[in-house]
Amino acid sequence: MKIPRYPRNFWIICFGLLFFIMSFNIIIPELNNYVKELHPKGKYYLGLTITLFSVSAAISRPYSGKLADHIGRKKVMYIGASIGLVSCLIYPLAGTLSPLVGILTYFFLRLAHGFSAGFLPTGATALVTDILPEKNRGLGMGIWGTFISVGFGAGQLLSSWITNNWGINALFMVAAAFAVITLLVMSQLEETLPDPKKFKREFLRITISDILERPVMPAAVVMFLSVISTGIVFVITPEISDFLGLNKGWFFGFYVVSTIVVRLFVSGLSDIIGRRKTLIIGQIFMFLSIMTVAISQKFNDAETVVLIYSIGASLFGVSTGISSPTIFAWTADLSLESRRGVGAGTMFIALETGIMVGSISTMITYDNTPDTIFRAFLVGATAALVGIAYLAWHLLKRESKT
């Protein structure tokens, strides 16, 4: 694969996102145990760990998108990284308080951390869209997404190792250190927004068009349907790995390897055959992945369960490796040049809402036992099938007009 010559800004933003993703992902595998230790009934609140994060991230997207189009991409990213740093530094406080106050503090920090994720990726996506030429945008998004996937997988794999050796508070400090590195890397970026403006309170006035940017809604719908499974995976796979006596990041280890390989070699596919057809392929793999993980728990032999579970994780990586850069590229294609921040915000609102729906669904379908894993994952499989149907309809509708 021949990689086009991208500007210095592109590679800086790639490394910046790598460390930012590591910062907030490294704590996720251990948060279930942390919640259980904070409060006697903590096991009933596992779904809220992802849900609260997703709610605040979604709420912040219209503001971060609009601000990115007015005050600049870089300032919005600074805000996100700074909030993430402060959140990581305060997490250990929750464990020193009474059970009730401690878990309420934890919930507040999850909301604050969600605002961090609501700001930095939105500004970064708008900046990357400014940089990448349309003819190989899918490939560029794939390379950028590879750095994100490495950060995601590395964080998940390091999580339990750090906690087991040095404790949960050390894990939070490592997450804070990655946030500091993010800020240092971002300081080297050049602003891509022409003529950034000084902040005005009117920039915080949000209308429905700042929340749901009409031109990018097709991409947003597919994003929503595809990440419902991600919300389920975030909540349940650390539990499955624990049941099997594996590292809590086991699923994401296989995920990250397969998604990196796919991103590196298949990211340019949507530049050739089109975004919709590529996304149909990605959603088919998502359905196969979720069903594979679901049925893996039906076997009695432990080695077989681990093998099929690992295959399911790898298929999940293939799916996201195909779909994620394609959705980002499609969003960039559909966004108006003057509203790329708002367009990115709409896409991320769909992402956070989908993850939230998936994580909330586990509070209904999953009761902390292996027997309920299958029905929990059926929600994700159904969403993938709906995504395939929507894309097929959208493709046929488009072709019928040409």
N, C-alpha and C positions, 0 to 999 in steps of 0.2 A: 504494500500500500504506500503510495507516494503522498506525503503530507505537504500541503501547500505552505508557503512561507507566510506565517501569521506574525503580526507585529508584537513587539515586546510587551505591550499592555495585555495581550491575550494570555501569554504565559504567566504573567504576574497574577492575573485574576484566577488562573487555574490553580496556582500554588496557594493563593489566599483562601480559595474555597476548600482546598484539601485540608488545611489546618482548622478552618471553621467547622467543617463537617465532623472532623475528629473531635473537636471540642464538645459539641453537644451530643454526639453519638456514643462517646466512650462511656458515658454514665448510664445509658439506657438498659443494658442487660442486668445491672445490679439494682435498678430502682424498685423492682418488684419486692426483692428481699428487704430493701430499705423501708418501704412502706409497711411491710409486715412487722418490722421491728419498731416503727414509730408508734403504732397504735394496735391494741389487741384485736381490732376488727379490720386491720389493714388489708387482709386478703380480699375483702369485699370491694376494695377501692382500686384494684389494679388497673382497671380500664381507664380510670381518671388520670393516670399518669400521662397517657398519650392524649386523651381527650382534652384536658385543660390546656396542654401545650398547643394543640391544634386549634382550639377555639381562639386563643389570643393571637396566634399567628395569622389566622384568617381575618380577625378583626383589624389587625394592623396593616394588612396588605393594601387596602385602598389608600391609606395615608402614605405608606412608603412608596407606592407606585406614583401617586400624584407628586409627592415631594421629589422623587427621582427625576421627574420631568420638569421641575422648577428650580430646585436648589442644587441639583447635581447628583449623579450616581454615587460619587465617592463619599459625600457627606452622609448619605443614607446608609451606606455600608459601615461607616464609622459608628453610627448610632447603634446598628445591630450588633457589631462586635463588642462594643462597650457594655451594652446591657447583658450580653452573654457572659462577659468577664465578671461583672458584679454578681450575677446570679450564681455562678460557680463558686465564688468566694463565700457566699452566704449559706449555701446548702448545709454545711456542717452544723450551723446554728440550730437547725430543726431537731437534730438528735440530742441536743442538750436541754430541751424544754419538756414540759409535761406532755403526755400523749396527745391530748386534745389540741393544745397550742402548737405542739410540734408538727402535727399532721396538717393543721391549718396553715402554718408557715410554709410547709412543703408545697401545699396546693398553690399558695400565692407565688412561690418561686417558679413553679411550673408555668403559671400564667406569664410571669415576667420573662422566663426563658423563651416562651413562645413568641413574645414580641421581638426578641433578638432574631429568631428565625424568620419572622415576618418582614424584617427590614433588610438584612444583608443580602440574602439571595435575590430579592426583588431588584435591588440596585445593581447587583452583579449581572443578572440576566439582561437588564436593559443595556448595560455597558457592553456585554458580549454581543448582543444583537447589533449595536452600533458598529462593532468591529468586523463581524463576519460578512463576507460577500455572499450574496444569495445563491450563487451557483454551486457552492460547496458548503452551505450552511449546515446541512445534516451531518457531514463529516466533522466540521468544527465543533458542533454541539456534542458529538460523540467523544471527541478528544477531551473537551471540557468536562463532560460527564464521567469520563474515566477517572479523572482526578477526584471527583466527588465520590465515586464508588470506592476508590482506594481509601479515602478518608473514612467513609462509612464502614467498610469492612475492617480496616485496621483498628478503628475505635472499638468496634464490637469485640474483636479478638483480644485486644489488650485489656479490656475491662475486668474480666474475672481474674486474670493473672495479677494485675495491680492490686485488686481488692484482697485477694487471698494472701498476698505477700506483705502488703502495707496497710490495708484497711480501707474502708469506704471514704474516709476523709482525705486520704492521700489521692484517691481517684478524683475527687472534686478539685483538688489542687492541680493535678495534671491537666484536667479539663480547662482550668483557668489559665495555665501556662500556654496551652494551644491557642486560647483566645488572645493572649498577648502577642504571640507570634503572628496571628492573623492581622492584628492592628499594625504591626511592623511591616508586614508584607504589603498591606493595602496602602501604606504611606508612600509607596513607590509608584502607585498608579497615576496615570495622567487622566484627567477628567475628559470625558467624551461628549458631554452635553454642551452644545454651543451656547455661550452667553448665560451661564447659571445666574439665577437671581438671588437676592438676599431674602431670607425667610420672612414671610408675612403670615399673619394668622388666617387670612383668607385661603391660604393653601390647604388648610385643614377642614375646609367646608367640603363635605363629600356628598355627591349626588349618586343616584342609582347607576348612572353611566360610568362613574369612577369605580363602582363595585363590579358591575357586569358589563365589560366592554363588548358591545355587540359583535364586532368583526371577529373576535377571537373565541366566541362561544363554542363553535364546533370542537376546537382543540380542548377547551375547558371541560366539556362534557366527557370526552374520552379520558382526560386526566382523572376526573372524579371517579368514573367507573373502574379505572385500572388500579387506583390506589386504595380502594376499599379493602382489597386483599392485603395491602401493605399494613393498614391499621391492625388487621387481625394477626398478621405475622409478628408485628412489634410486640403485641401483648402475649401471644401464646407460645411462640417458638422458644423463648428462654425457659418457659415452663416445660415444654416437651424435652428440651435438651437436659434439663434437670432430672426429669423422670428417667431418662435413659442413662444418667450418670456421665453426661458429656459437658464440655465447656459450654457456658451459656451462649457464647458467640459462635457455636458450631455451625448453625444454619447459615449465618452471615459469612462465615469463612468460605463455604462452597459457593454461596451467592456471589461474593466479590470476585472470585477467580473467574467464574463463568461470565459474569457481566463485563469484566475488563476485556476478556478475549473477544466477546461479541462486539463490544463498542469499538475496539480497535480495527476489526475486520469487516463489520457489517454496517457501521454508522452511516456510510455514504450510500447505502441501499435506497433510502428515501429520496435522495437526489436523482436517482435513476428511474425507479418505478413509481415514485409518488408517495406522499405522506400517508394517504388512506390505506393503500394496499399494504404498505409496510406495517402500519398499525394493526391491521387485521391479523397479520402473521404474529405480531407481538402478543395480541390478546389470546390467540389460540394457545401459545406457549404458556400464558398466564393460567388459562383454564387447566391445562395439563399439569402444571406445577402444583396448583392448589389441590387438585384431586389426588395427585400423587402423595402429597404430604398427609392428606386426610386419610387415605387408605393405608398408609404406612403403619398406623396405629392398630390396624385390624389383625396383624400377624402376631403369632405367639413367640416366634424365634427372635431373640434380641438382636442378633447380627443382621437378620433380614430387615427388621424394623429400621435399624441404623442405616443400612444400605439404601433402602427405598426413601427414607427421610432425606438422606444426602442427595439422592437423585432429584427429589422434589426441590431442594434448595438450589441445585444447579440449574434446573429448568426455570426457577424464579429469576435467577440471574440472567438467563438467556432472554426471558420476556422483557425485563426492565432494560436490558442492554439494547434491545431493539426499539422498544416503545419510548423510553424516556427522551433520548436525543431527538427522536422524530417529533414528539409532542412539542418540545422546545423549539425545534426548527419550524414547525407548522404555526406555532404561536407567533414567531418572528415574521413569518411570511404574511400573516393576517393582520399584524399590528400596524396602525398608522404611524408614520415616522415620528410625528410630534407627540405621540402617546404610547411610546414603547414601555415606559414605566408602568402606566395604567394597564396595558395589555399583559405585561408580566405579572402584575398584581392580581388580575382576574384569573390567570392560569394558576397562580399559587393559592388563591382562595379555593379553587376547585380541588387542588391537591390536599389542602388542610381539611376541607370539608369531607372529602372522601376518606382520609385517614381517620377522622373523627367518627364518621359513620361506622367504619370497620371496627374501631376500638370499642365504641359503645355497644355494638352488636355482641361483642364477647361477654359483656355484662349480663346479657340475656341468654346466650346460647352455651356459655362455658361456666362450669361450676368447680373449677380447679381440680378436675379429675380427668384421666386419660379417656374415659368413656364418652366424654362430651366434645372431644376435639373434632370428630368427624362433622357433627352438625354445625360447629362454629365455622369450619372452613367451607361448608356448603354456601354460606352467604357470599364469600369471595368468588366461588366458582360461578354462582348465579350472576354476579356483577360482571364477570368476564364475558359470559355469554350475551348479556345485554349489550356490552360494548361491541362485540362482534356484529350483532344485529344492527346497531346504530351506524357503525362504519359502513356496512354493506348497503344500508339504505341511503346513507349520505353519498356514497360513491355512485350508486345507480341514479340518484336524483341529479347529481352533477352531470353525469354522462348523458342523461336524457335531455339536458338543456344545450348540449353541444351538437 
